[in-house]
């Protein structure tokens, strides 16, 4: 009897842990002032977006396809579709790597 209750409790915990994974698949919304471009990683803190050099702000964050924070050193590839916002100094403070579905949308 005790074993059955323990198994039910473990099954409930596993189901509860699976819920946050489903919520990450929701459609992301981007700020109205965000810009769109194609990014090629460069030497940090610089990024090449649409052929122009931009700098990441000291507190800048890069969000991957799952909306999790990514470090600049792990970015690979070229012409990656992105959306980004700039701070008052013109530095990039938030950058989102777009999924293929998000890149197709206008």
Wavefront OBJ file of the C-alpha trace (Angstrom):
o trace
v 0.000 0.000 0.000
v 2.780 2.386 0.934
v 4.649 1.468 -2.228
v 1.625 2.334 -4.372
v 1.284 5.767 -2.713
v 4.972 6.415 -3.243
v 4.716 5.483 -6.933
v 1.687 7.779 -7.382
v 3.546 10.642 -5.712
v 6.569 10.122 -7.978
v 4.330 10.029 -11.050
v 2.699 13.294 -9.964
v 6.095 14.944 -9.491
v 7.223 13.811 -12.946
v 4.061 15.244 -14.504
v 4.553 18.548 -12.681
v 8.142 18.794 -13.925
v 7.005 18.256 -17.507
v 4.655 21.268 -17.430
v 7.332 23.989 -17.707
v 8.726 22.309 -20.832
v 5.369 22.689 -22.558
v 5.100 26.380 -21.647
v 8.399 27.148 -23.436
v 6.802 26.193 -26.739
v 4.375 29.115 -26.600
v 4.640 31.880 -29.156
v 7.179 34.521 -28.156
v 6.288 38.180 -28.274
v 8.912 40.811 -29.002
v 8.936 44.469 -27.940
v 7.431 46.931 -30.411
v 10.748 48.785 -30.669
v 12.731 45.663 -31.565
v 14.611 45.568 -34.850
v 15.132 42.636 -37.160
v 18.313 41.534 -38.900
v 20.756 38.801 -39.875
v 23.592 38.309 -37.392
v 27.049 36.837 -37.707
v 28.909 36.387 -34.387
v 32.227 38.197 -34.098
v 34.751 38.817 -31.328
v 32.806 39.540 -28.160
v 31.356 42.116 -27.412
v 30.931 42.893 -31.093
v 28.269 41.421 -33.363
v 27.883 41.872 -37.083
v 24.230 42.568 -37.945
v 23.290 43.286 -41.561
v 26.927 44.088 -42.351
v 27.220 46.684 -39.570
v 29.218 46.238 -36.354
v 27.152 46.482 -33.154
v 28.281 46.093 -29.544
v 26.565 44.183 -26.775
v 25.851 46.249 -23.681
v 27.536 45.070 -20.454
v 24.230 43.639 -19.225
v 23.119 42.401 -22.655
v 21.288 39.095 -22.908
v 21.010 36.672 -25.807
v 17.954 34.409 -25.877
v 18.044 31.141 -27.836
v 15.148 29.375 -29.587
v 13.820 28.076 -26.261
v 13.941 31.588 -24.764
v 16.811 30.562 -22.490
v 19.867 32.778 -22.034
v 22.755 31.862 -24.327
v 26.353 33.008 -23.953
v 27.973 34.851 -26.848
v 30.826 32.327 -27.017
v 28.480 29.491 -27.949
v 26.989 31.193 -31.017
v 27.940 29.545 -34.296
v 26.934 30.170 -37.867
v 26.357 33.165 -40.063
v 23.345 35.125 -41.211
v 21.338 33.991 -38.184
v 17.884 35.629 -38.134
v 17.532 37.756 -34.986
v 15.456 40.441 -33.335
v 17.170 42.899 -31.013
v 16.685 46.038 -28.952
v 19.179 48.810 -28.285
v 19.779 50.812 -25.130
v 20.174 54.613 -24.948
v 23.833 54.343 -26.037
v 23.008 52.292 -29.143
v 24.369 49.051 -27.675
v 22.360 45.848 -27.975
v 20.752 45.004 -24.658
v 18.496 42.102 -25.738
v 18.841 39.774 -28.710
v 16.604 36.861 -29.688
v 17.687 34.071 -32.051
v 14.645 33.395 -34.214
v 13.241 29.971 -35.017
v 12.569 29.223 -38.723
v 8.840 29.843 -38.113
v 9.509 33.210 -36.447
v 11.901 34.196 -39.237
v 9.179 33.617 -41.844
v 6.764 35.986 -40.092
v 6.852 39.708 -40.760
l 1 2 3 4 5 6 7 8 9 10 11 12 13 14 15 16 17 18 19 20 21 22 23 24 25 26 27 28 29 30 31 32 33 34 35 36 37 38 39 40 41 42 43 44 45 46 47 48 49 50 51 52 53 54 55 56 57 58 59 60 61 62 63 64 65 66 67 68 69 70 71 72 73 74 75 76 77 78 79 80 81 82 83 84 85 86 87 88 89 90 91 92 93 94 95 96 97 98 99 100 101 102 103 104 105 106
